[in-house]
Amino acid sequence: MEERERNARAWADSAHWTGPRWLGLYRAPEDSRVWVPKHPKVLGWTVNLARPGGVAILLALIAGVVIFIAVALP
């Protein structure tokens, strides 16, 4: 099976998605992508939390928001 097919099959499997549809937490170890479109695609993009890069990106985004709030609200 080709990598693109494997990624598409993992993305379509509802067992890899948790949380409400607008949040769309995605965890699929067999999917090689770090950034994936949310399910449904019109909601934007999310990270694959089964990939080390995905976890790092999520933590960086959360840290960025916390730092912004700490600086903006003295």
LOKEGU-305703 format. One record per residue (C-alpha): residue in one letter; x, y, z. Coordinates in steps of 0.05 Angstrom, whole numbers, m for minus. Each point is the difference from the previous one (the first is absolute). Layout:
N
pt res=a	xx=X	yy=Y	zz=Z
...
end
This chain:
74
pt res=m	xx=0	yy=0	zz=0
pt res=e	xx=25	yy=69	zz=m18
pt res=e	xx=14	yy=52	zz=53
pt res=r	xx=m53	yy=47	zz=m27
pt res=e	xx=m53	yy=m55	zz=3
pt res=r	xx=22	yy=m20	zz=71
pt res=n	xx=m5	yy=73	zz=23
pt res=a	xx=m69	yy=9	zz=m32
pt res=r	xx=m26	yy=m65	zz=31
pt res=a	xx=25	yy=21	zz=69
pt res=w	xx=m30	yy=70	zz=m8
pt res=a	xx=m68	yy=m28	zz=m19
pt res=d	xx=m2	yy=m48	zz=59
pt res=s	xx=m43	yy=31	zz=55
pt res=a	xx=37	yy=m39	zz=54
pt res=h	xx=59	yy=48	zz=m9
pt res=w	xx=m42	yy=62	zz=15
pt res=t	xx=m21	yy=21	zz=70
pt res=g	xx=m35	yy=59	zz=30
pt res=p	xx=m53	yy=45	zz=m30
pt res=r	xx=0	yy=10	zz=m75
pt res=w	xx=25	yy=73	zz=5
pt res=l	xx=60	yy=m21	zz=42
pt res=g	xx=17	yy=m63	zz=m39
pt res=l	xx=58	yy=m32	zz=38
pt res=y	xx=34	yy=m49	zz=m46
pt res=r	xx=46	yy=m57	zz=20
pt res=a	xx=21	yy=m51	zz=m53
pt res=p	xx=70	yy=m32	zz=5
pt res=e	xx=m6	yy=m30	zz=m70
pt res=d	xx=m11	yy=69	zz=m31
pt res=s	xx=67	yy=30	zz=m19
pt res=r	xx=m25	yy=72	zz=m3
pt res=v	xx=9	yy=50	zz=57
pt res=w	xx=m51	yy=51	zz=m26
pt res=v	xx=m67	yy=m30	zz=m22
pt res=p	xx=m66	yy=32	zz=m21
pt res=k	xx=m54	yy=m4	zz=53
pt res=h	xx=m60	yy=m44	zz=m10
pt res=p	xx=m40	yy=32	zz=m33
pt res=k	xx=53	yy=37	zz=m40
pt res=v	xx=m36	yy=68	zz=2
pt res=l	xx=20	yy=6	zz=74
pt res=g	xx=73	yy=10	zz=m17
pt res=w	xx=61	yy=m40	zz=21
pt res=t	xx=25	yy=m37	zz=61
pt res=v	xx=62	yy=m38	zz=21
pt res=n	xx=10	yy=m75	zz=3
pt res=l	xx=13	yy=m11	zz=75
pt res=a	xx=30	yy=m68	zz=m14
pt res=r	xx=60	yy=32	zz=m34
pt res=p	xx=54	yy=33	zz=43
pt res=g	xx=m1	yy=62	zz=m44
pt res=g	xx=m75	yy=7	zz=10
pt res=v	xx=7	yy=0	zz=76
pt res=a	xx=56	yy=51	zz=m5
pt res=i	xx=m42	yy=46	zz=m44
pt res=l	xx=m60	yy=m5	zz=46
pt res=l	xx=42	yy=17	zz=61
pt res=a	xx=33	yy=58	zz=m36
pt res=l	xx=m69	yy=28	zz=m20
pt res=i	xx=m25	yy=m6	zz=72
pt res=a	xx=63	yy=33	zz=27
pt res=g	xx=m7	yy=56	zz=m50
pt res=v	xx=m71	yy=15	zz=22
pt res=v	xx=20	yy=m2	zz=74
pt res=i	xx=59	yy=47	zz=m12
pt res=f	xx=m43	yy=47	zz=m41
pt res=i	xx=m53	yy=3	zz=55
pt res=a	xx=54	yy=11	zz=54
pt res=v	xx=30	yy=58	zz=m39
pt res=a	xx=m66	yy=31	zz=m23
pt res=l	xx=m32	yy=m1	zz=70
pt res=p	xx=51	yy=31	zz=48
end
